[in-house]
Amino acid sequence: SLPKKKKYISIRFMIPFDIFCFSCFGVIREGKKINALKEKIISEQYLGLQIFRFYFKCLYCLKGLSLKTDVKNFKYYAELNCKKI
């Protein structure tokens, strides 16, 4: 049988902007390096460019957070349990 493809890739990720955690009200500062999981979103593309989602944990309460790429505007969007400040 063929080996199954991994859905997530473990990477070292640098936070692109200051993030506020809704769970513990902590702030993760821009430039902080963290371990994250990178997911390729199969259903979304922009002009043939792949969209990615990054999952990581808050440094203070270990709640799951996520960011999503926006290749149209060259940005990231805070998605899960966090917001950009």
Secondary structure, 3 states (H helix, E strand, C coil): CCCCCCCEEEEEEECCCCEEECCCCCEECCCCEEEEEEEEEEEEEECCEEEEEEEEECCCCCCEEEEEEECCCCEEEEEECEEEC
